[in-house]
Amino acid sequence: MLSAMARYIIGIDQSTQGTKALLLDERGTLIRRVDRPHRQIVSDSGWISHDPREIARNVIRSSRDVVLAEGIPLGEVAGIGISNQRETTVAWDARTGEPLCDAVVWQCARASEICARIKAKEGASEMVRARSGLPLSPYYPASKMAWILENVSSASEAARSGSLRMGTVDSWIIWVLTHGTAFLCDHSNASRTQLFDIAALGWSQELCSLFGIDESCLPAVTDSDACFGYTDLEGFLPTPIPIHAALGDSHAALFGQGCLKRGMAKATYGTGASVMLNVGARPIASAHGLSTSIGWRMGATETYVIEGNINYAGAVNTWLRDDLGLIDAPSEVEALCRSASRASRVYLVPAFSGLGAPHWCDRAQAAILGMERSTHRAELVCAANESIAYQIADVVDAMREDAGIVLSELRVDGGPTANGYLMQFQSDVLATPLRVAKNDEMSGMGAAWCAGVSLDIYGRDVAVDSAPRARFEPKMRPDERQSRIAGWRRALATTIGYARD
């Protein structure tokens, strides 16, 4: 039973770069935020990993810190909502509660050979897409789990003894927060594993068998607004509180953006990018390289989405800063983009870990095309950021073909939306208005709002009523738009063609 004074909600956004804890008041307003980064572990082979223990510590510490920073009474925290980086895969031993290896990050393509092996089986790729709604790719957890079983001896031993647990980051966090009493994930995260039958709403025996995964290793699947157990944040709170929402980060952002009706779409710009379209109560199979998933299941009713995922969005600026030294901080990017020559037709194809939707070329490598002697720092920075907009435009075009829906606007969120040049360029290449979220925390806000609605603290319209920070209308001449997009497509074709040589 909640205290009558318990009106605050903690939103945990466990993302690729770190963990954010948000504190929302009884009106659903963000009043405090605390961030904790975690290490990006990159091997000489380009494999990308995270330390699950570090992630768990950061979730607990940031949740405590956000309450302490605001100074509210501990007994007034009513519940927690979780959004998480999807596809990143964790394996642990139920007996010890300890991870068996570092988490395999969604960007990591180390399972490419496993996918190639499965693809060689007649009809396998078609069956994977028909059951899971997803194209066969090392991007998804199924092949990552198979890789762990084949390459981590302690994981295969735990599987034989029945103590192996594998799941996406939400299931790991929930396990830790509830001291191992809850091994759960929600429908949105389950639908991204490539092991879940999105029509039958359960783990698929066929898919599990194809990837060599025993269903007993996987979490039970429940509604996105269900109670996922109770936590006191390791003795911090006087009474355990419910974890009353869990969604994949892009799904939480769709909810947070108020895209609750069929035909509404959002793009989240983070390390990568997710473009997601609400297609309503029935799934739509994509014929253009997109993923079909469950947006959420709430009140025993599912909402389906089609989505395109892009490996490198905001991460191109991390690359510009950390690897090339062309910028000192992302805040410099907009001015550099505006100073670049308008005559420049430099294109960066950021295939640092292959190309995602809608092209799906795992072997593609990054390329810069169209440089001249007059190409300088500003032109390279501008090309890197324009690549984000071109990739999102490719996904939106595929969505239009699949769903037959003309977007009245695209709702956008995430750190890169602060770049006015990028937002205007995005609107221009889409020929569609953009509505920029009031803040950049839509994933965490969406999860927190979902928890608050489930606990009867907010009405469902809390997300719908969120006003935009800015709106951008297309201004580019049609002939210039067509010329720029044609150049991008030539650069893509060159990059993909080189990868296939």
N, C-alpha and C positions, 0 to 999 in steps of 0.2 A: 504494500500500500504506500503510495507516494504521499509525502507531506504536502499539506495545502500550500506551503511556502516554496515547494520545489518547482521552480519555473525556468531554470536555466538549462540549456542543452549544450553539450560539447559535440562539435563536429570534428572528426578526425579525418584528415585528407592525407593518406599515406601514398605519396607520389614517387615518381622515378628518382627525383633529385633529393627528396627529403620528406619530412613529416610536418604538417601544419596542424595545429590544434586551434579551433575556433570556438569562441564562447558567444552564444546567442541569448538574448534576453527573452522575456515572455511575449514580445511582439515579433520575434523572429529576426531582430536586428543584430547584426554583427557588432559586438562591443569590444572584443579583444582577440588578438591573434598572436600565436607563438610559433616560431619555425625552428626546426632542427635538421640540418643536412645530414646525409649519410654518404659513405665512401662509394665511389664508382670504381669497381674492381675490374680492370681491363687487362686481359692476358696478352702475351706476345702474339697469340693466334687471333686476337681480336674478340675473344669471348668476353661477354659482359656479365658481371655477377654483382650481387649485394649480399651483405652479411645479415641473415635473418635475426640474429641476436641483437645486432645494432639497431635494426628496425624496431624490434619489440621494445628495447630500452627507450628509444626515442618516442615511441607512441605513449608510453607511460609517463615519461618525464615531461613531454610537451603538454599532455593533458593536465598533469598536476600544475605545471607552471602557468598555464593560461588562467586557471582558477585563482591561483595565488596572486598573479599580476593584477587581476581585477579586484581582489580583496573581498569577494562575496563569501558569505557563510557556506561552509562545505556541505551542509545539509540541504542547501537550496538547489543543488544540481539534480535534475530530474532524470536525465538519461543521456545516452551517447548514440550518435549515428556515425557510421564508418563508410568512407569511400576509399577505394584502393586502386593502385596501379594494377591493371589487368594483365593476364597472361604470364606475368612473372611467377615462377613456380618454385615452391618450397617443399622439401622432403624432410621429415623428422621421425624420431622414434617415440612411440606413445609411452614406452616404459620409462624413458629418461626425460622426455619433453625437449630433447636437444636436437637441433638440426643435424642432418647427416652430411650436408655439403652446403656450400654457398647457394643462394637462390639464383636460378637461371633467369636472367632479365628478359623481358619481352622482346627487346631489340636483338637479342643474341641469336645468331643463326647456326649454332654449333650442331643442331640436329638436322641439318640439311641432308646428310647422307641417309638418315633414317627415312625422311620423307621421300627421297629418290627411290629407296628400296621399296617402299609401300606403293609409290606411284607406278612402279614396274609391274605390279600385280594387276591383272586384268579387272577392270571395273572398280578398282579400289578408290580412285580419286572421285569418281561419280558417286559412289556410296557414301564417302565422307561428306561430300557437299549435301547430298540428299538428306542425310540424317542430322548433321550438325548445323547446316546452313553456312558452313565456312569452307573456303578453298584450302586444299591440303598445303600446309606451309609450316616451316619450323618456327614461325611467329607464335604459334599456339601451343598451349601447355602439353597436349597429348604427346607430341614428339619429344618435348623437353623431358617429360616424365620417363618416356622410353629410353632416352639418352642416360638419365640418371640411373635407371635400373641396369643398363648395360655397362656403365662406366664407374659407378660408385659401389664398391663391394659391400659396404655396410648397409646400403639401401636394399640390395638384393637379399642380403642375410635377414634384414628386418621384414622383408616381404615373405620370406619362407617361414619366419616365426610368427607372422600375423601382427607385428607391431608397427609396420610401416604406415605412415600417414603422408599423403601428398595432396597439395591443393594450391589454389591461388592465395595471394597475400591476405585476403580477408579471412580465410579459414585459419591461417597461422596466427593472425592477430587475435581472433576470437578465442582460439585455443589458449593462448598465453593469458589473455585478460580474464578468462574464466577458470584458470588453473587446470586446464585439461578436461573440464566437465562438458564442454560443448565443442563438437567437431562438425561444423556447419558451414554452408555457404548459401548465397541466395541465387535465384534463377538467373539474374543478369551475369554474374560471374561464372556460374555453371555453363551457361550457353556459350562462353568464350573458350572453353577448354578443348573443344573438338571431340569430346567424349559424351556429350549430352544430346539426347534426341529432343530437338526443340518443339516437335509436334506432340510427342508422347509425354514430354515433361519428365524425363527420367534418364539415368545413365543408360547408355546403349551397350548391350552385351556385344553386339557386332563390332562397334567401334573400340571398346575396351580390348576385345580379343585381337583386333587388327594391330593395335599398338602394344600389346603385351601387358596391359594394365589389369590388375585384379580389382574389381569394383569395391572390395572391402577396404582398399587403401584410400578410397575417396570419401569426402564428407557427405553427410545427408544434406539434401537441398530443400530450402524452405522459402517462403515469400520474402520479398525485399523489405517489407515493413513488419516482419515477425519479431518476436523477442528471441535474441540470439544468446541468451544467458545473462548473468549478472556479474558485475565487477566492482571492486572497491579500489581499483588502481593501486594494487599492492599495499593495502592498508591505509591509503591516503584518506579515503572517504569514511565517514562514521558508519554508513550503511551501504551495502551493495546497491547499485543502480542498474537498470536494464540497458543492454545494448539493443536498441529497438529499430535499427535500420542498418542495412549493409547493401551497398551497390558498387559495381564497378565505376571508376571515376567518370567515364564518359556518360554513363547512364545517369549517374547522380547529377552531372551537369545539365543533361537534357531535362531532368525533372526540375532542377534549380532555375533553368531558363524559362520555365513555364510552358515548355513544348508538350502539352498534355493532350493535344488533339492531332488526329491524322493530318499529315501534310505540313507539319511544323518541323523545322530543322535547326540545328545548331552546329557550330564548329568550335572545338576547344583547342586552343594553341598552347601546347606545353613543350616538353622535350620533343615529342612527336606531335601529331595532330590527329584528332578524331572528328570526322564529319558524320553526323547521325540524323536520320530522318524517321520520324514517327509514322509508321504505316498502319497503325491501328490493331485490331483484334485478330488479324490473320497474317501469317507470314507471307512475304513475297520473295520468291527465289530470284536471285540476281543473275542476269545473263551478261553482266558487264564487269565482272571482277570484284563485286562488293560482297560484304558479309551480311548474312541474315541472322539476327540475334533476338533475344528477349530483352526489351528495354527494362522492364521490371514486371514483377507480379505482385500486385497489392490488392487486398480485399478479395483474394482468390480469383482475380482476373488478370490475365496477362496482356501486356502491350508489346507488340513487336516493332523492330526497327530494322532498317538497312543502314549499313555503315561502311565507310572507307577509312582505313587507318594508314597514316603516313609516318614513316620511321623517323624522319628528320625534319623538324619544324624549328622551334626555338633552339634546338641543339646546334643549328648551323652557326648561331652566334657564340655558343660555347666554343665551337671549333675555331671560329675567327679569333676569339680571345685567347684561348689556352694553347692552341697549336700553331696558329699563324702569327699571333701577336699584332693583328691589324686593328684591334680595338682593346681598350682597357676595361670597358663595361658596356652592357647592352644599351645603357642610356645614351651612348654616343651614336647609335645606329641610325636613328631617324635623320639627324642632321647630315650624316654622311650620304644617306640615300638621296636626300634633297639636293646635295651638292654634286651628285654624279651627272655626267653628261647625258642629256636626253637623247642624244644620237646613239648612245652605246647600245649594242645588242649582244652583250655578254650574257651567257646562260650558265648557271651552275646547276648540275643535276646531282643532288646530294644523296647518292646511292652508297653511302658509307657502309651500310649493312644490307645491301640489296634494295630493291624497290618494292614497296607495298602496293596497296590498292591504288588504282584498278589494274596496274600493270603486272605485278607479281613476278618479278624477275630476281630470284635469290642471288644469282651470280653477277648481277650488275655491280659495277664499281663507280665511284663518284667521278665526275668529269666537269671540266670548265671548257666551254667552247665559245668561239667568237671574239677572242682577245685580239687587240691591236696594240701597236706601240703606244697609243694614247690611253690605254687601259691602266688606270691607277688604283690606289687603295679604295677610293669611294665607289668606283664602278664594280669592284669585286664584292664589296660589302653589300651594295645595292642588289647585285645579281643573286647573292646568297639569300637575301630576304625576299626578293621577288619569286624565288623558287618555291617558297612556302605558299604563296598565293596561287602559282600555277598548279601545284600539286592538289590544292584544295579545289580549284576549278575543275580539274580532271575528274575528281570524285563527284562533284555536284553534277557535272554533265552526265556521268554514269547513272546517278540517282534519277535524273530527269527521264532517262531512257527506260530504266527499270520500273519506276512507279508511275510514270505518266503524269507527274505532278509538277506544276509550274510554281516555283517558290515566290511568295510575295515579299519575303525577306529572309535573310540568314542571320540568326542570332549567334553572336560570337563572344567568347570569353577566354581568359588566360593572359599571362604576362605580356606576350607580344602584341596584344590588342592596344597597348599604350602607345604603340608606334603609329602615329597618324598617317605617315606615308604608306606603310604597309596596308592599313585599313582602307585607304582610298584606292590603292592599287588593287586590292582584293575586290572591292566593289566594282571597279572598272573592268577587270578581266571576267568577272561573273555576269556583268550587266544586271546586277541585282543589288538592292539596298542592303546595308548591314546595320544591325542593331547591336551596339556594344553593351555588354553587361555593366551594371553599376559598379561592381567590383570584380576582382580577378579570382574569386574564391568559389566559383559556382559548383565545383565538385563537392567541396566540404560543406558549403551552404545547402546544396541539394540533399545530402545525406542527413544533415542536422534538421532541415525542415521536414524530411520524411519521418525522422524519429519524433519530432514535436507533434506532427499530425497524428501519428500512431498513439501518442500519449495524451491526445486531446488538449494539447497546449495551444496549437495553431489550427486554423482552418486550412483546407486544401488549397485555397486561393492565395496563401502566403507567397507562393512562388510566382503566380500569375501577376500579382500586384507589384512586382519588383520593377522599378523604372529603369530605363536605359541610361548609360553614361553619355553616349553620343550616338549619332546616326550618320551614316555616309551614303550618299547617292552616287550612282555611276556618272562620270563626267567625260570619260575618254571617248574620242571619236570612234565610230564603228570600224573604219578602215585601219586605224592604228591598233585597235584591239585585235582585229583579225591578223594583222601582220605580226604582232608580238606573240600571239598564241601559235601561229604557224612556225615561228622561230623556235619556240619551246618544243613543239612536237618534233621538229627536225633534230634538236639536241637530244631529246629522249630516244628517238629512233637510232641515232648514232651510238648512244650509250648502250642501249639494249643489243644492237647489232654487234658491237665490240664484245659484249659479254658472251655472246653465243659463238664466237669464233673458236 
